[in-house]
Amino acid sequence: MGSALDSVTARSDGAIGEVAPATSPPVGGRDLPLKLYLLILTLAVLMPALLASGLILSHFYTFQSTRSEETALLMARSVATTLDHHLESSIETMLALAHGQPLAAGDLEAFHRLAVQTLGARGLHVLLRTVDERQVLNTRVPWGTVLPKIPFDDVDRKVVSTGQPQITDLVYGPVAKKWVFGVEVPVLTGGVVSHVLTMSTDTAIVANLIADKRRSDDWTIMVLDSQGRIIAQLPDHARNVARDASADARLASPFKEGVRRLGSGAEAKVVAHSRLGVTDWVVIASIPTRAIDGPWLAIWWLFGLIGAALAALCVPLAVTTSRQVTAPIAAAEAMAARVGHGELVEPVHTPLREANALAAGLARASRELHARALALARSEMRFRSVFEQAAVGFEQTTLDGHYLGINDRLCSMLGYTREECEHKSFQILTHPEDWPAEAALIEKLMLGEIKSYDLEKRLITKSGKPIWVRLSTALVRDLDGTMLYRTAVVEDITERRQSAAVLARLAAMVQSSADASISLALDTTIETWNPAAEAMFGYKADEVIGQSPTMLCPPELREQQADLLQRARAGQSSAIETVRLRKDGTAVDVSFRLAPIVSENGPIAISATLADIGGRKRHERQIELLNRELIHRVKNSLAVIQSIANQTMRTSPDPEAFRVAFQGRLQALSAANELLMRTSWGGAGIEEFLDRTLTPLIPAVAGRLHKSGPPIVIPAELGIPLGLALHELGTNAVKYGSWSNQDGRVEISWRTERVEPTAGAPLGSRLILTWTERGGPRVVAPKRSGFGSVLIERGIPDARVERRFEPDGFVCVLDLPLEFPATTRI
């Protein structure tokens, strides 16, 4: 803060006065004449046009050069394709002759006539040699002429060894007395090559084939054999045929096609090559670069002459034009000087329309300056009136913090007189705890980092009591940017801060409330939505604010909600227990309270509080369900006891037998109920279930009961009937079976099976429990069935029971369901 204050020098008297006009330096630090600027403008317009034209010409030259390379490659490729087609056609013709009837029949004279008729018209001749290099036929001479022996070369031997057609390089024909090349095919006799048939072709035929491929006389086309000798060349074919052009052949890359620029100066040229497909010949097409660049050189010379002519024309024109502009500007400059001294001026007339408009503008400006001076004086009077009579405080302070001006409202806030304030600084009146924050803002303001700042802070009044104010401060600068003083608007916000603190506490209570708290406008749109409401309904605040609370209400309860909202708008409170909908569509039980928010003029909003009572509702429903279940099970147990009593009485010969049997069955029923109640009727583990049911019956000797099987849970619906059945099996074992002596034992094994549901067996999981007695008295099937047998065979719903009275021990297999429909009750 101190560094910023020290870097600025305030006026010694702290007054706000007029500022002396300053002369701005020329732009860029130079004062250049208008003539030079017009010349620069002319060149700035002309040079880009010339440069763009040059770039366009350069682009077209590059394009044309690239097209020349493409043309060369296309020409070489076209010649190679034409020669490939010609040679392939020649091979087909020769193969047809080699397989013809005359030659196959050995009639060489007839073959001579056929070859002359077929090929002679086209200037083609054939010769036939045996594999021992004897020439037996040549259509260049009459039939019967004695022919010289022509030794085989590598191509001839390749035809004999491979049996495939071949194309020879350029050779000098001893009979033709000229340079020719041959198309050779084998002649087979008995599947073996016996002769070599050769078509002797004059090089002029190749020259004629490629003659129409030249684009212009500047192009050179050469066809070279594999040894680099010229087969055909245009132009000057006759003079160049058989010339060694191996140097040109080496220029061709190993690739099938290619193009490059070779040489320099007058010898520079574009060269393209393409290889034939049926032989190792190479086609080379070339053109001198001077033939490409010559026309463009003339264009460049023409472009340079046009550019020089334009420059010679535009520069004098710019100088002449500048003379026509400077005189009117000088007249306007004289007018501006007079306006600067506060004089009233009249417009002048010059040949330049813009200068006339400037003169007219200066005349208007001189009149407006006088009018604005008067308006400024009046504005100063109005400002003073507002400054002194405003309902907020105004202050003007020097850069070091002392008061320059202060209005009556600020004096009344502070409790000081105006004279007392003039000897104080705003730093002294600022609460010490609030000063560091404002000092940092003042430093940024004076460094130009911010243009103004707003701050809420405390001021110390004359009585020592702090008041809260809102301060809006800005920096006032001179016309040249020099900092003059600070001005600020001061608003007393003490009461507002106190009210805000109360509202903040209330808002914090609402935000931290465990109940959903919602405020509604009088048109019933949602205005606030606390976190508890987000948690309860799943909507974020931005999803519901501005929406109707109807989105939370089930359709069947919307009429009820509309009635409650209408009562709240009328100033009445309501409280009900109802249901509302979450974002995911699920229902939540709530305690719903509506109350109006009232001001001096009546209700201004509606407060809605919703508490989640789902837990209590579920608890009430659970208690109700348990009561109903308890009543049902008591009734069911009483019915079972009554049935047991009736059946036991019918099968007991005397009261003592009835007592013993009935007591045992009640104990089994009690044990099953106790175990199921301990597990809240959720079922019991099978081993614990067996122990609880059979332990009272097992003799004291260890090892009399063996259990084996996987861990499973006996469902509550199966507990009582299975317990009674096992009790009857154990009782029978004690009376008549393996537990009736000292050595017998009982083995209980079980397993589960998964059965696909069918119409006859709707349940998919069943328990197979096998009761096996061993070591007891010899088993004899009973002559009659008592109530115990009924409990075992028919006491378990949907059970299948198999009893076997085997000589070495009684066996009972119980096939029981482990899953029951929700409505099953035992």
Secondary structure, DSSP 8 states (H G I E B T S, - for coil): -HHHHHTS---TT-------------GGG----HHHHHHHHHHHHHHHHHHHHHHHHHHHHHHHHHHHHHHHHHHHHHHHHHHHHHHHHHHHHHHHHHTSHHHHHT-HHHHHHHHHHHHGGGT-EEEEEETTS-EEEETTS-TT---------HHHHHHHHH---EE---EEETTTTEEEEEEEEEEEETTEEEEEEEEEEEHHHHHHHHGGG-SSTT-EEEEE-TTSBEEEEESSHHHHTT-B-HHHHHHS-SSSEEEEEE--GGG-EEEEEEE-SSSS-EEEEEEEHHHHHHHHHHHHHHHHHHHHHHHHHHHHHHHHHHHHHHHHHHHHHHHHHHHHTT--------S-HHHHHHHHHHHHHHHHHHHHHHHHHHHHHHHHHHHHH-SSEEEEE-TTSBEEEE-HHHHHHHT--HHHHTT-BHHHHB-TTTHHHHHHHHHHHHTTS-SEEEEEEEEE-TTS-EEEEEEEEEEEE-TTS-EEEEEEEEEE-HHHHHHHHHHHHHHHHHHH-SSEEEEE-TT--EEEE-HHHHHHH---HHHHTTS-GGGGS-GGGHHHHHHHHHHHHTT--EEEEEEEE-TTS-EEEEEEEEEEEEETTEEEEEEEEEEE-HHHHHHHHHHHHHHHHHHHHHHHHHHHHHHHHHHHHHH-SSHHHHHHHHHHHHHHHHHHHHHHHHTTTS-EEHHHHHHHHHTTTS-SSTTSEEEE----EE-HHHHHHHHHHHHHHHHHHHHTSGGGSSS-EEEEEEEEEE----SS----EEEEEEEEEESSS-----SS--HHHHHHHHSSTT-EEEEEEETTEEEEEEEEES---TT---
